């Protein structure tokens, strides 16, 4: 083992998000000299290690086995072995079950050494041209419709730039819901970062779906990072030209109950809920 690689430690090692050259020399060294690798998908990580010319025992660690596997990994580390935690692509423990393994190591007083490296969210933000002094990484949207709606309501007035990971099957739905919740804001869609078909689309939430429909069909394949401009004081709310009745109907059409729609309209307009309830009874 290299003199610089410690024993009895969990190393958090970022892996390339596309371009193999983005593995850092330090990351490669840890993978070469650790005792074993904890990987989200051993098949995917096995291919990476093969391309790097590294042979290393691997254990599976993912959302569905993290409790059992996490305990086993910690036991091995406490017995003096060194583990390199990796994910399929990018930095482990960022919108990733690896965060639970790091927390478990902290509970057991196991030293954790995170390495800097590839991260799709930061890569996309740096190429977006949108404000980056203050930003929020929001990961993936909830799958459940109710949780999703509640989440979007909670961030509609967030002034910091918002960063999302979006799977291809969810792209159309997500763009529609962002437009409905946020109105028309500047946004940048980053596709296939560091790969051959890398692309940045600078647009707005209103124009982007149309632009994507006019592109080749392959544009909606692959993984995406969506950067959305935060709320601004000069921003005109989508409901500003709607009557209260139409404002209510907009939320009802999204699947809200009448009670929830009334509460949301009252918050949007800054008026007492009772006023909106009286109007809602006539719908």
C-alpha positions as a printed NumPy array, in Angstrom:
array([[  0.   ,   0.   ,   0.   ],
       [  1.216,   3.517,  -0.817],
       [  2.646,   5.368,   2.172],
       [  0.142,   8.153,   1.496],
       [ -2.905,   5.858,   1.583],
       [ -3.995,   5.296,   5.178],
       [ -5.251,   2.007,   6.583],
       [ -8.62 ,   1.763,   8.33 ],
       [-10.099,   4.661,   6.359],
       [-13.078,   5.212,   4.045],
       [-12.002,   7.19 ,   0.968],
       [-14.766,   8.902,  -0.996],
       [-13.506,   8.796,  -4.581],
       [-15.199,  10.723,  -7.438],
       [-15.251,   8.911, -10.78 ],
       [-15.58 ,  10.386, -14.292],
       [-19.046,  11.491, -15.4  ],
       [-18.143,  10.704, -19.004],
       [-14.572,  11.429, -20.003],
       [-12.234,   8.818, -18.528],
       [ -9.414,  11.38 , -18.378],
       [-11.265,  13.183, -15.585],
       [-10.172,  10.653, -12.963],
       [ -7.626,  12.456, -10.788],
       [ -4.146,  11.029, -10.13 ],
       [ -4.995,  10.865,  -6.426],
       [ -8.264,   9.073,  -7.132],
       [ -6.479,   6.535,  -9.284],
       [ -3.872,   5.993,  -6.552],
       [ -6.527,   5.321,  -3.909],
       [ -8.249,   2.811,  -6.191],
       [ -4.936,   1.09 ,  -6.868],
       [ -3.859,   0.773,  -3.235],
       [ -7.078,   0.382,  -1.238],
       [ -8.013,  -3.09 ,  -0.001],
       [-11.468,  -3.097,  -1.601],
       [-13.967,  -0.91 ,  -3.451],
       [-17.58 ,  -0.271,  -2.418],
       [-19.557,   0.366,  -5.604],
       [-23.148,   1.319,  -6.4  ],
       [-23.209,  -1.089,  -9.365],
       [-20.254,  -3.49 ,  -9.497],
       [-20.867,  -4.143, -13.203],
       [-20.523,  -0.462, -14.097],
       [-17.594,   0.082, -11.739],
       [-15.945,  -3.134, -12.938],
       [-15.787,  -1.66 , -16.448],
       [-14.247,   1.536, -15.09 ],
       [-11.572,  -0.314, -13.143],
       [-10.817,  -2.443, -16.205],
       [-10.325,   0.668, -18.356],
       [ -8.049,   2.114, -15.669],
       [ -6.063,  -1.117, -15.601],
       [ -6.911,  -1.745, -11.925],
       [ -7.876,  -5.105, -10.404],
       [ -9.564,  -4.775,  -7.033],
       [-12.129,  -6.748,  -4.977],
       [-15.518,  -5.019,  -5.016],
       [-18.555,  -5.109,  -2.735],
       [-22.007,  -3.905,  -3.68 ],
       [-23.38 ,  -0.899,  -1.804],
       [-26.633,   0.689,  -2.978],
       [-30.027,   1.906,  -1.785],
       [-31.512,  -1.574,  -1.418],
       [-28.704,  -3.237,   0.548],
       [-27.114,  -0.272,   2.315],
       [-28.029,  -1.357,   5.853],
       [-26.515,  -4.831,   5.644],
       [-23.661,  -3.882,   3.338],
       [-22.832,  -0.729,   5.299],
       [-22.312,  -2.685,   8.521],
       [-20.069,  -5.188,   6.743],
       [-17.979,  -2.437,   5.149],
       [-17.512,  -0.715,   8.501],
       [-16.45 ,  -3.962,  10.159],
       [-13.767,  -4.469,   7.53 ],
       [-12.514,  -0.909,   7.928],
       [-12.419,  -1.262,  11.729],
       [-10.308,  -4.375,  11.19 ],
       [ -7.711,  -2.253,   9.413],
       [ -8.755,  -2.417,   5.772],
       [ -9.072,   0.635,   3.551],
       [-12.202,   1.093,   1.419],
       [-12.725,   3.304,  -1.627],
       [-16.37 ,   4.333,  -2.011],
       [-17.373,   5.101,  -5.597],
       [-20.619,   5.638,  -7.45 ],
       [-21.561,   4.956, -11.079],
       [-20.424,   8.449, -12.088],
       [-19.422,  11.596, -10.248],
       [-18.979,  12.273,  -6.559],
       [-20.329,   9.664,  -4.105],
       [-22.702,  10.762,  -1.325],
       [-24.141,  13.599,  -3.456],
       [-27.795,  12.682,  -4.092],
       [-26.528,   9.146,  -3.535],
       [-26.865,   6.422,  -0.832],
       [-23.15 ,   6.804,  -0.113],
       [-24.119,   9.607,   2.26 ],
       [-25.568,   6.97 ,   4.601],
       [-22.28 ,   5.048,   4.626],
       [-20.378,   8.236,   5.446],
       [-22.821,   8.916,   8.298],
       [-22.407,   5.355,   9.594],
       [-18.628,   5.752,   9.568],
       [-18.982,   8.986,  11.556],
       [-21.071,   7.135,  14.159],
       [-18.352,   4.496,  14.496],
       [-15.499,   7.048,  14.585],
       [-14.104,   5.781,  11.296],
       [-12.015,   8.341,   9.474],
       [-13.522,   9.509,   6.18 ],
       [-11.312,  11.157,   3.547],
       [-13.263,  12.754,   0.664],
       [-11.385,  13.484,  -2.559],
       [-12.263,  16.36 ,  -4.896],
       [-13.261,  15.478,  -8.425],
       [-15.989,  15.244, -11.044],
       [-19.503,  16.404, -10.082],
       [-22.206,  16.928, -12.711],
       [-23.996,  19.659, -10.745],
       [-20.934,  21.882, -10.382],
       [-19.738,  21.173, -13.918],
       [-23.117,  22.207, -15.337],
       [-23.345,  25.322, -13.17 ],
       [-19.886,  26.491, -14.202],
       [-20.897,  26.337, -17.867],
       [-24.401,  27.747, -17.474],
       [-23.725,  31.462, -17.256],
       [-26.418,  31.776, -14.593],
       [-25.628,  33.377, -11.184],
       [-23.304,  31.116,  -9.211],
       [-22.427,  33.169,  -6.131],
       [-25.335,  31.555,  -4.275],
       [-27.014,  28.376,  -5.48 ],
       [-28.979,  25.332,  -4.26 ],
       [-28.4  ,  21.76 ,  -5.365],
       [-31.834,  20.105,  -5.282],
       [-31.07 ,  16.684,  -6.78 ],
       [-33.981,  14.727,  -8.281],
       [-37.62 ,  15.774,  -7.98 ],
       [-39.88 ,  13.498,  -5.891],
       [-41.708,  10.859,  -7.918],
       [-44.982,  11.088,  -5.957],
       [-47.276,  13.737,  -7.477],
       [-48.378,  15.164,  -4.12 ],
       [-44.841,  15.367,  -2.721],
       [-43.674,  16.896,  -5.982],
       [-46.325,  19.599,  -5.893],
       [-45.577,  20.384,  -2.249],
       [-41.852,  20.561,  -2.981],
       [-42.286,  22.983,  -5.894],
       [-44.444,  25.23 ,  -3.727],
       [-41.698,  25.305,  -1.106],
       [-39.012,  26.635,  -3.489],
       [-41.013,  28.935,  -5.749],
       [-39.673,  32.035,  -3.963],
       [-36.084,  30.762,  -3.621],
       [-33.761,  33.494,  -4.9  ],
       [-30.693,  31.299,  -5.34 ],
       [-29.963,  29.516,  -8.61 ],
       [-31.495,  26.011,  -8.543],
       [-29.732,  22.87 ,  -9.804],
       [-31.609,  19.658, -10.638],
       [-30.742,  16.184, -11.895],
       [-33.373,  14.932, -14.352],
       [-33.71 ,  11.475, -15.872],
       [-34.731,  11.366, -19.564],
       [-38.108,   9.733, -18.858],
       [-39.011,  12.633, -16.524],
       [-37.841,  15.556, -18.659],
       [-41.139,  16.589, -20.293],
       [-43.118,  16.321, -17.067],
       [-40.518,  18.231, -15.069],
       [-40.267,  21.116, -17.541],
       [-44.048,  21.488, -17.597],
       [-44.265,  21.558, -13.807],
       [-41.366,  23.988, -13.429],
       [-43.049,  26.396, -15.862],
       [-46.358,  26.055, -14.034],
       [-44.791,  26.665, -10.627],
       [-42.076,  29.234, -11.421],
       [-43.422,  31.095, -14.409],
       [-41.034,  31.975, -17.232],
       [-37.428,  32.053, -15.976],
       [-34.054,  31.706, -17.621],
       [-32.707,  28.162, -17.575],
       [-29.903,  26.05 , -18.986],
       [-30.207,  22.367, -19.825],
       [-26.898,  20.495, -19.775],
       [-26.819,  17.1  , -21.51 ],
       [-24.211,  14.319, -21.539],
       [-21.562,  16.34 , -19.722],
       [-17.924,  15.644, -20.715],
       [-19.126,  13.104, -23.302],
       [-18.978,  13.197, -27.097],
       [-22.539,  14.594, -27.38 ],
       [-22.166,  17.193, -24.599],
       [-24.556,  20.079, -25.119],
       [-25.73 ,  23.209, -23.3  ],
       [-29.109,  24.688, -24.235],
       [-29.557,  28.254, -22.959],
       [-33.248,  29.087, -22.935],
       [-36.273,  29.868, -20.748],
       [-38.79 ,  27.577, -19.09 ],
       [-41.361,  28.688, -21.655],
       [-39.238,  28.213, -24.773],
       [-37.198,  25.163, -23.812],
       [-39.896,  22.472, -24.409],
       [-40.575,  23.892, -27.88 ],
       [-36.871,  24.011, -28.693],
       [-36.418,  20.411, -27.595],
       [-39.368,  19.287, -29.747],
       [-37.702,  20.915, -32.75 ],
       [-34.408,  19.122, -32.131],
       [-33.451,  15.623, -33.218],
       [-35.141,  12.831, -31.244],
       [-31.869,  11.824, -29.579],
       [-31.733,  15.148, -27.696],
       [-34.012,  13.713, -25.007],
       [-31.801,  10.698, -24.389],
       [-29.097,  10.633, -21.735],
       [-28.823,  12.27 , -18.344],
       [-29.593,  15.941, -17.737],
       [-28.719,  18.715, -15.342],
       [-31.199,  21.6  , -15.346],
       [-30.102,  24.985, -13.992],
       [-32.946,  27.427, -13.234],
       [-32.621,  31.092, -12.377],
       [-33.812,  31.95 ,  -8.873],
       [-36.796,  34.148,  -8.111],
       [-36.261,  37.863,  -8.728],
       [-38.213,  40.83 ,  -7.403],
       [-38.865,  41.999, -10.943],
       [-40.357,  38.668, -11.904],
       [-44.051,  38.726, -12.858],
       [-45.968,  35.886, -11.262],
       [-47.835,  33.627, -13.701],
       [-51.128,  34.42 , -11.949],
       [-50.781,  38.223, -12.054],
       [-53.181,  38.551, -15.   ],
       [-55.567,  35.801, -13.838],
       [-58.792,  36.301, -11.952],
       [-59.024,  34.587,  -8.575],
       [-61.369,  32.037, -10.144],
       [-58.906,  31.222, -12.933],
       [-56.063,  31.159, -10.428],
       [-57.973,  28.564,  -8.412],
       [-58.851,  26.548, -11.496],
       [-55.174,  26.415, -12.472],
       [-54.285,  24.647,  -9.231],
       [-57.378,  22.452,  -9.316],
       [-56.405,  21.314, -12.815],
       [-53.022,  20.276, -11.386],
       [-54.835,  17.873,  -9.076],
       [-54.968,  19.906,  -5.869],
       [-57.929,  19.578,  -3.55 ],
       [-60.112,  22.663,  -3.284],
       [-58.811,  23.275,   0.246],
       [-55.155,  23.121,  -0.824],
       [-55.822,  25.263,  -3.885],
       [-57.42 ,  27.933,  -1.708],
       [-54.439,  27.968,   0.643],
       [-52.011,  28.239,  -2.259],
       [-53.902,  31.078,  -3.94 ],
       [-54.093,  32.943,  -0.636],
       [-50.309,  32.587,  -0.17 ],
       [-49.622,  33.668,  -3.746],
       [-51.762,  36.793,  -3.45 ],
       [-51.002,  37.609,   0.16 ],
       [-54.666,  37.756,   1.174],
       [-56.632,  36.066,   3.978],
       [-57.647,  32.489,   3.222],
       [-61.24 ,  33.272,   4.113],
       [-61.564,  35.572,   1.116],
       [-60.487,  32.83 ,  -1.254],
       [-62.734,  30.208,   0.428],
       [-65.79 ,  32.403,  -0.233],
       [-64.946,  32.586,  -3.946],
       [-64.138,  28.875,  -4.128],
       [-67.593,  27.875,  -2.872],
       [-69.049,  29.176,  -6.114],
       [-66.835,  27.023,  -8.338]])
